[in-house]
Amino acid sequence: MTKKPLHNFHIPVMGLAYTIDSPIRVAQYGISSVISIIDDEILEKMKNFYNKKFNLDYFGISAKTEDYRAKRVTAYLDMVDDIVNEKFESFKHEISRNKEALRDFMAMLPNTSDLKNGLQNLISQKDNWSANIKNFIESNLKPGSIDVNIMTKVDKDNYQNNEQLPVMFNDAHASLRGFAKSKLSSSMVLSAGMNPRLYSYMEEFDDFFPDEHGNIKKKIILKVSDFRSAMIQGNFLAKKGLWVSEYRIESGLNCGGHAFATEGMLLGPIMEEFKQKKNDLIQSAHSLMTAALEQKGKHVVSEPLEMKITVQGGVGTAEEHEFLLANYSVDSVGWGSPFLLVPEATSVDTETRNLLLRSKEQDFYLSNISPLGVPFNTVKGTSNERLKHEKEAKGKYGSSCPKKLLALSKEFSPEGTCTASRKYQDIKLKELYNHKETFTEKEFNKRKSEITDKACLCVGLVNAAYMEQNLEIKGEKQGVVICPGPNIAFFDKEVSLSEMVQHIYGNANILSDSQRPNMFINELKMYVDYLRKEITESTIQITHSQTKKWNAFRKNVLDGIEYYHELFKASSFFSNGLSTINLQLQEYKLQLIAIEIPQVEK
């Protein structure tokens, strides 16, 4: 019998390093979390840090070693696995001997959990208390999963002595290989869309295929924003004999990090489609996968394997959490940004955490700072922003670009340049100044900031982890970039892990502002604002296809509003705030209708 997960929430990946060691911090309590494995340098530094801290004997891996990226990933993940297992064993030992520790642990479990009820019955027993608890714990407890994340777009070609290395040495490919060769039995979350070359590369590792019992050692999780994309990607992998064990649906705008806005499709209707069509996903993938496994001579699976549907993006109350589980039958709900305020769970320096605590709704915004050219959620007042302004005052733009993970623009060099780099920005600014007289002042400033807004995420997103542990930071000062979802605006105090988990399950409340809008309303507002901004800031020549796109976007949002009207009317959830929700739905509907979509002149 496989042991069930202890929790129905998970901590998604945040930035390159905010969850870099989260499993070491929380997995012994059965909480699953996700590590970004694209930056081998921070993995190596954190491995050395924990090596010393726990007196382990992992060796350093130099950048001169052949295939050092993949080897560093493997070594770090193996070390995390060792530490988690050791911490889990000592935790089990502690709660089987200490009633107080056991009660504290039980307070963190879901109220509906069979495990909690089982422990409740045992704790009141007089005879053989310790032995009974020990047996029960051994049979039912398991640590949280040590999952990993690869952003599929971050797959730069690499060079040695000016010669391009084979594709298997690309960044994302090397990270995938590092995970595949680790001893972990966990999942790999692939985000930011499809990378066919990377997906095909998985076929080279047996751990991604089912064994004779239908178990998969390394599972695949796809982060998606709509059903169509899930079906396309799932079938693509199934044709290779690979099974997607989980679809992780994320709000297009009400999320942290890069925001991939949908075409006006709101989270509720998207979740509804997954609920209605989950079986289509399963059957389609199963038949394609079976044929592929037969052809490859691998173990064939007669029955479809387990497929989970999970959701994340903007959830903030126990009622919202419970609603997602009950109404959409999801297996788990991702709680990301609020955990940035839990020092026991995430790696954030004190200055940045304090900035998050005091920032208000208007301080969180969708920025243009990502070199990927995708809108990026961040907050005003970071140390990175401050240092950038200081440099710009001296006429200096761009970063020294030490890591080159996002050096993906081939405009000036086949090896790629990052749009946040000094090299790239100097060329672009020179071009712009050469044509300065052809622009109005407003146009010129807009184009200039489009170039100089870009920030070095490779360094900015890992510095907080170094600062928290007082590790040396080499190179030019870049400060910290942080990418919380807008929902964090409503969380304003640092809390313990236990308090956060009890908040998720409705046994405590850490929100001080009762005015926080419902998560679906909050996302709706973001989509209305997004459309308005798209239209007012559009610099392109308006075409029929552009007008058509905006009209379709608006129609999808309006359909979403109608869906919510019906949904909330029939649901027993949110009854306390229902009149407010209906007024807000009506208000955003009127705002949408009032947005003027430019027409093409005939």
C-alpha positions in Angstrom: 0.0 0.0 0.0 1.4 3.4 -0.9 1.3 6.0 1.9 -0.9 9.0 1.2 0.5 12.5 1.2 -0.1 14.1 4.7 -1.1 17.5 3.3 -3.4 18.8 0.6 -1.2 21.9 -0.1 2.3 22.2 -1.6 4.9 25.0 -1.8 5.6 25.7 -5.5 9.0 26.9 -6.8 9.7 30.5 -6.1 12.5 32.3 -8.0 15.8 30.6 -8.5 16.5 30.3 -4.7 13.6 31.2 -2.4 12.8 27.5 -2.2 16.3 26.3 -2.8 16.4 24.4 0.5 12.7 24.3 1.4 12.6 20.5 1.5 15.4 20.5 4.1 13.3 22.9 6.2 9.8 21.4 5.8 9.8 17.9 4.3 10.0 16.1 7.6 6.5 17.4 8.4 5.2 15.8 5.2 5.1 19.1 3.3 6.1 18.9 -0.4 8.1 21.7 -2.0 9.9 22.5 -5.3 13.6 23.4 -5.9 14.7 25.3 -9.0 17.6 23.4 -10.5 18.6 25.6 -13.4 21.4 27.5 -11.7 24.1 25.0 -10.8 26.3 27.6 -9.1 23.9 28.2 -6.2 23.2 24.5 -5.9 27.0 24.0 -5.5 27.3 26.8 -2.9 24.3 25.6 -0.9 25.7 22.0 -1.0 29.0 23.3 0.4 27.1 25.3 3.1 25.1 22.2 4.3 28.1 20.0 3.9 29.8 22.0 6.6 26.7 22.5 8.7 25.8 18.8 9.0 29.4 17.5 8.7 28.8 15.5 5.5 31.4 14.3 3.0 30.2 15.6 -0.3 33.0 16.8 -2.5 33.1 20.1 -4.3 32.6 20.0 -8.1 34.6 22.5 -10.0 33.4 24.2 -13.2 36.4 22.7 -14.9 34.9 19.2 -14.4 33.4 17.6 -17.5 29.5 17.9 -17.4 29.8 19.8 -14.1 26.3 21.3 -14.4 24.5 18.0 -14.3 26.9 16.6 -11.7 26.3 19.5 -9.4 22.5 19.1 -9.7 22.8 15.3 -8.9 25.1 15.9 -5.9 22.9 18.6 -4.4 19.7 16.6 -4.8 21.3 13.5 -3.3 22.5 15.5 -0.4 19.0 17.1 0.2 17.6 13.5 0.1 20.1 12.4 2.7 19.4 15.3 5.0 15.6 15.0 4.6 15.6 11.3 5.4 17.8 11.8 8.5 15.6 14.7 9.7 12.5 12.6 9.1 13.8 9.7 11.1 14.7 11.9 14.1 11.3 13.6 13.8 9.4 10.3 13.9 11.5 9.3 16.9 10.7 12.6 18.7 6.9 12.5 18.2 6.7 8.8 19.2 8.2 9.7 22.6 7.0 13.2 23.3 3.3 13.9 23.6 3.8 17.7 23.3 5.7 17.4 20.1 3.1 15.0 18.8 0.3 17.4 19.6 2.1 20.3 17.8 2.5 18.1 14.8 -1.2 17.1 14.9 -2.2 20.8 15.0 -0.6 21.1 11.6 -2.6 18.3 9.9 -5.8 18.8 7.9 -8.9 18.5 10.0 -10.3 15.9 7.6 -7.2 13.8 7.7 -7.5 10.1 8.6 -4.0 10.3 10.0 -5.1 13.1 12.4 -8.1 11.0 13.6 -5.9 7.9 14.0 -3.4 9.8 16.1 -6.2 11.4 18.1 -7.5 7.9 19.1 -4.0 6.7 20.0 -2.9 9.7 22.0 -5.6 9.1 24.6 -4.6 5.4 25.1 -3.0 4.5 28.4 -1.3 1.1 27.5 1.7 0.7 25.2 1.3 4.4 24.2 4.8 4.8 22.7 4.9 1.4 20.9 1.4 1.9 19.3 2.3 5.5 18.2 5.6 4.2 16.8 3.9 1.5 14.7 1.2 3.8 13.5 3.8 6.5 12.5 5.9 3.9 10.6 2.9 2.7 8.7 1.4 6.1 7.8 4.0 8.9 7.8 6.1 9.9 4.9 8.2 13.0 4.2 7.1 15.6 1.7 8.3 15.2 -1.8 11.6 16.8 -2.9 10.4 18.1 -6.3 12.4 20.1 -8.8 11.6 22.7 -11.4 13.0 23.4 -14.8 11.8 26.4 -16.8 11.9 24.9 -20.3 12.8 28.2 -22.0 16.0 28.5 -20.0 17.9 26.1 -22.3 20.8 28.1 -23.7 23.3 26.5 -26.0 26.7 26.3 -24.3 30.2 26.8 -25.8 33.7 25.6 -25.0 36.7 27.3 -26.6 34.3 29.1 -29.0 32.9 25.7 -30.2 29.2 24.9 -29.6 28.7 21.9 -27.3 26.1 19.1 -28.2 22.5 19.9 -27.3 22.7 17.6 -24.2 24.9 20.2 -22.6 22.3 23.0 -23.0 21.3 24.4 -19.6 17.8 22.8 -19.2 19.1 19.5 -20.7 21.9 19.4 -18.2 19.6 20.1 -15.3 17.2 17.4 -16.5 20.1 14.9 -16.7 21.2 15.9 -13.2 17.8 15.2 -11.8 17.5 11.9 -13.8 20.7 10.6 -12.4 19.9 11.5 -8.8 18.6 9.0 -6.3 15.5 10.9 -5.7 12.1 9.4 -6.2 10.1 12.5 -6.9 8.7 14.8 -9.6 10.1 17.2 -12.1 7.9 20.3 -12.8 8.3 21.6 -16.3 7.1 25.2 -16.7 6.9 28.0 -19.3 5.6 26.0 -22.2 6.7 23.2 -24.5 10.3 22.5 -25.4 10.1 19.5 -27.8 13.9 18.8 -27.8 13.9 18.8 -24.0 10.8 16.6 -23.8 12.3 14.1 -26.2 15.5 14.0 -24.1 13.5 12.4 -21.3 13.2 9.2 -23.3 16.9 8.5 -22.6 16.3 7.9 -18.9 14.6 4.7 -17.6 13.5 6.5 -14.4 10.8 8.4 -16.3 9.2 5.2 -17.5 6.9 2.8 -15.4 8.5 -0.3 -14.0 6.8 -3.8 -14.0 4.5 -2.7 -11.2 3.5 0.5 -12.9 5.5 2.7 -10.6 7.5 5.7 -11.9 10.6 6.7 -10.0 10.8 10.2 -11.6 7.4 11.6 -12.3 6.5 14.5 -14.7 4.5 17.5 -13.7 3.4 20.0 -16.3 2.6 23.5 -15.2 -0.1 24.7 -17.6 -2.6 27.6 -17.9 -5.3 25.9 -19.9 -6.8 22.5 -20.9 -5.8 22.7 -24.6 -2.1 23.1 -23.8 -2.3 20.2 -21.3 -3.8 17.9 -23.9 -1.2 18.9 -26.6 1.8 18.5 -24.2 0.4 15.4 -22.5 -0.2 13.6 -25.8 3.3 14.7 -27.1 4.9 13.0 -24.1 2.5 9.9 -24.2 3.6 9.2 -27.8 7.1 8.7 -26.3 5.8 6.4 -23.6 6.0 9.1 -20.9 3.1 9.8 -18.5 2.2 13.2 -17.0 1.4 12.4 -13.4 0.2 15.8 -12.6 -1.1 18.9 -14.3 -0.4 22.0 -12.2 -2.7 24.8 -13.2 -1.6 28.3 -12.4 -3.5 31.5 -12.7 -2.3 33.5 -15.7 -1.9 36.8 -13.7 -2.5 36.1 -10.0 0.8 34.3 -9.5 4.4 35.0 -8.6 7.3 35.2 -11.1 6.6 35.3 -14.8 3.0 35.9 -15.7 1.7 34.2 -18.8 -1.7 35.8 -19.3 -4.3 33.7 -20.9 -6.5 35.0 -23.7 -8.9 36.3 -21.1 -9.7 32.8 -19.7 -10.2 33.1 -16.0 -9.1 30.5 -13.4 -12.6 29.3 -12.5 -13.7 28.3 -16.1 -10.3 26.8 -16.7 -10.6 24.6 -13.6 -14.2 23.7 -14.7 -12.9 22.4 -18.0 -10.2 20.2 -16.3 -12.9 18.9 -14.0 -15.2 18.0 -16.8 -12.6 16.6 -19.2 -10.0 15.0 -16.9 -11.0 11.6 -18.2 -10.3 12.7 -21.8 -6.8 13.6 -20.7 -6.3 10.2 -19.0 -7.8 8.0 -21.8 -6.0 9.9 -24.6 -2.6 9.7 -22.9 -3.1 6.1 -21.8 -3.8 4.7 -25.3 -0.9 6.6 -26.9 1.5 5.7 -24.1 0.6 2.0 -24.2 1.3 1.8 -27.9 4.6 3.6 -27.4 5.7 1.3 -24.5 4.9 -1.8 -26.6 6.9 -0.4 -29.5 9.9 0.4 -27.3 9.7 -3.1 -25.6 9.2 -1.5 -22.2 6.8 -2.6 -19.4 3.3 -2.0 -20.6 0.7 -0.6 -18.2 -2.7 -2.2 -18.6 -4.6 0.4 -16.5 -4.2 4.2 -16.7 -1.8 5.5 -14.0 -2.7 8.1 -11.5 -3.1 11.6 -12.8 -3.4 14.5 -10.4 -4.9 17.9 -11.0 -3.5 20.7 -8.8 -4.0 24.5 -8.8 -2.1 27.5 -7.5 -2.2 31.3 -7.8 -3.7 33.8 -5.4 -5.3 31.5 -2.8 -5.2 33.2 0.6 -7.9 31.8 2.9 -8.9 28.4 4.3 -12.3 28.8 2.6 -10.7 29.4 -0.8 -8.4 26.4 -0.2 -11.4 24.2 0.8 -13.5 25.4 -2.1 -10.8 24.5 -4.7 -10.5 21.0 -3.2 -14.3 20.5 -2.9 -15.6 22.1 -6.1 -12.9 21.2 -8.6 -11.8 17.9 -6.9 -8.2 19.0 -7.0 -5.6 16.9 -5.3 -3.5 19.7 -3.8 -3.5 23.6 -3.7 -0.2 25.5 -4.1 0.5 28.2 -1.5 3.5 30.2 -2.8 4.1 33.8 -1.9 2.6 33.8 1.6 5.4 31.3 2.5 8.0 34.1 1.8 6.9 35.4 5.2 7.7 32.1 6.9 11.5 32.1 7.8 11.2 28.4 8.6 10.1 27.5 5.1 11.9 29.8 2.6 15.2 31.5 2.0 14.8 35.3 2.2 17.1 38.0 3.6 15.7 40.2 6.4 15.7 43.4 4.4 13.6 41.9 1.6 11.2 40.1 4.0 10.6 43.4 5.8 9.9 45.1 2.4 7.3 42.5 1.7 5.7 43.0 5.1 5.2 46.7 4.8 4.4 46.9 1.1 0.8 47.6 0.1 -1.4 46.5 -2.8 -0.2 49.3 -5.1 3.4 48.4 -4.5 3.1 45.0 -6.2 3.1 45.3 -10.0 3.7 43.5 -13.3 7.0 44.7 -14.5 9.1 44.6 -17.7 12.3 43.6 -15.9 12.6 40.1 -17.1 15.1 39.5 -20.0 12.7 36.8 -21.3 10.4 39.7 -22.4 7.5 38.2 -20.4 5.7 40.3 -17.8 7.2 39.7 -14.3 5.6 40.2 -11.0 7.7 42.2 -8.5 7.5 44.8 -5.8 8.7 48.4 -5.6 11.7 49.3 -3.5 13.9 46.2 -3.8 17.7 46.6 -3.2 18.2 45.7 -6.9 16.0 48.6 -8.0 17.9 51.0 -5.7 21.3 49.9 -6.9 20.1 50.1 -10.5 19.0 53.8 -10.0 22.3 54.6 -8.4 24.2 53.2 -11.4 22.0 54.9 -13.9 22.5 58.3 -12.2 26.2 57.8 -13.1 25.3 56.9 -16.7 25.9 53.2 -16.3 23.4 50.7 -17.6 23.1 46.9 -17.6 24.7 44.1 -15.7 28.1 42.5 -16.0 26.1 39.2 -16.8 28.3 36.7 -14.9 26.0 33.6 -15.3 24.5 34.1 -18.8 21.5 31.7 -18.0 19.2 34.1 -19.9 21.7 35.0 -22.7 19.1 34.0 -25.2 19.1 36.9 -27.7 21.0 35.9 -30.9 20.9 39.5 -32.3 24.6 40.3 -31.8 26.2 36.9 -31.3 25.5 33.3 -32.0 26.5 32.5 -28.4 23.6 34.7 -27.2 23.5 37.9 -25.2 21.2 38.7 -22.3 19.0 41.8 -22.8 19.8 42.8 -19.2 23.6 42.8 -19.9 25.7 45.9 -20.1 27.0 44.7 -23.5 23.5 44.5 -25.0 22.1 47.7 -23.4 25.2 49.8 -24.5 24.6 48.7 -28.2 20.9 49.3 -28.0 21.2 52.7 -26.3 23.8 53.8 -28.9 21.4 52.9 -31.7 18.6 54.7 -29.9 20.6 57.9 -29.4 21.7 57.9 -33.1 18.0 58.2 -34.0 16.9 60.5 -31.1 15.7 63.3 -33.3 13.1 61.0 -35.0 11.2 60.5 -31.7 9.1 62.7 -29.5 10.6 63.1 -26.0 7.8 60.8 -24.6 8.5 58.1 -27.3 12.3 58.4 -26.7 12.0 57.9 -22.9 9.6 55.0 -23.4 12.0 53.2 -25.8 14.9 54.0 -23.4 13.2 52.4 -20.4 12.2 49.4 -22.5 15.9 48.8 -22.9 17.1 49.7 -19.4 14.2 48.2 -17.3 15.7 44.8 -17.8 17.3 43.4 -14.6 19.8 40.6 -14.0 17.5 37.9 -12.6 20.2 35.2 -12.5 22.0 37.1 -9.7 19.1 39.1 -8.3 17.0 36.0 -7.6 19.7 34.1 -5.7 21.3 36.8 -3.6 18.6 36.6 -0.9 19.6 33.0 -0.1 23.3 33.9 0.1 22.5 36.9 2.3 20.3 34.9 4.7 23.2 32.4 5.3 25.9 35.1 5.3 27.6 33.5 2.2 30.0 35.5 0.2 28.7 37.3 -2.9 31.3 37.9 -5.6 31.1 40.3 -8.5 29.3 43.6 -8.8 26.6 44.5 -6.4 23.2 43.6 -7.8 21.0 43.5 -4.7 17.9 41.3 -4.5 15.1 40.8 -7.1 12.0 39.2 -5.6 8.9 38.0 -7.5 5.9 37.5 -5.2 2.3 37.2 -6.5 0.1 40.2 -5.9 -1.9 38.2 -3.3 1.0 38.7 -0.8 -0.2 42.3 -0.4 -2.8 41.1 2.1 -0.3 39.3 4.3 1.6 41.6 6.6 3.3 39.7 9.3 6.1 37.2 9.7 4.6 33.9 11.0 5.8 30.5 12.0 5.4 27.4 9.8 2.8 26.0 12.2 0.8 29.3 12.1 0.8 29.4 8.3 -0.3 25.7 8.0 -3.1 26.3 10.6 -4.2 29.3 8.6 -4.4 27.1 5.4 -6.6 24.6 7.2 -8.8 27.2 8.9 -7.5 26.6 12.5 -6.0 30.1 12.7 -6.2 33.4 10.8 -3.1 35.4 10.0 -4.8 38.0 7.8 -5.4 41.3 9.5 -7.3 42.9 6.7 -10.9 41.6 6.3 -11.2 43.7 3.1 -9.2 41.2 1.0 -11.2 40.4 -2.2 -12.0 36.8 -3.1 -9.2 35.2 -5.1 -11.4 34.9 -8.2 -12.4 38.6 -8.0 -8.8 39.6 -7.6 -7.8 37.7 -10.7 -10.7 39.2 -12.6 -9.6 42.7 -11.7 -6.1 41.9 -13.0 -7.5 40.7 -16.3 -9.7 43.9 -16.7 -6.7 46.1 -15.9 -4.5 44.0 -18.2 -6.8 44.5 -21.2 -7.1 48.2 -20.6 -3.4 48.7 -20.3 -2.7 46.5 -23.5 -5.0 48.8 -25.5 -3.9 52.2 -24.1 -0.2 51.4 -24.3 -0.3 49.6 -27.7 2.2 51.2 -30.1 1.6 48.8 -33.0 -0.5 49.6 -36.0 -4.0 48.4 -35.2 -4.9 45.5 -37.5 -8.0 43.3 -37.9 -6.3 40.4 -36.2 -5.3 42.6 -33.2 -8.9 44.0 -32.9 -10.2 40.4 -33.1 -7.8 39.3 -30.4 -8.9 42.0 -28.0 -12.6 41.3 -28.7 -12.0 37.6 -28.0 -10.2 38.4 -24.8 -13.1 40.6 -23.6 -15.6 38.0 -24.5 -13.7 35.3 -22.5 -13.6 37.5 -19.5 -17.3 38.3 -19.8 -18.1 34.6 -20.1 -16.0 34.1 -17.0 -18.1 36.6 -15.1 -21.3 34.8 -16.1 -19.8 31.5 -15.0 -18.9 33.0 -11.5 -22.4 34.4 -11.1 -23.9 30.9 -11.6 -21.1 29.2 -9.6 -21.4 31.3 -6.5 -25.2 31.3 -6.6 -25.2 27.4 -6.4 -22.3 27.1 -3.9 -22.5 26.9 -0.2 -19.0 28.6 0.0 -18.4 32.3 0.3 -22.0 32.9 1.4 -20.9 35.6 3.9 -19.4 37.8 1.1 -21.8 36.8 -1.6 -23.5 40.2 -2.0 -20.1 41.9 -2.2 -18.9 39.4 -4.8 -22.0 39.9 -6.9 -21.5 43.7 -6.8 -17.9 43.3 -7.8 -18.8 41.0 -10.7 -21.3 43.6 -11.9 -18.8 46.4 -11.5 -16.1 44.6 -13.6 -18.6 43.7 -16.2 -19.5 47.4 -16.7 -15.8 48.4 -16.7 -15.1 45.8 -19.4 -18.0 46.9 -21.6 -16.8 50.5 -21.3 -13.3 49.6 -22.6 -13.1 50.9 -26.1 -11.5 48.5 -28.5 -9.9 50.5 -31.4 -11.5 49.8 -34.8 -9.4 49.5 -38.0 -10.1 52.5 -40.2 -11.5 51.4 -43.6 
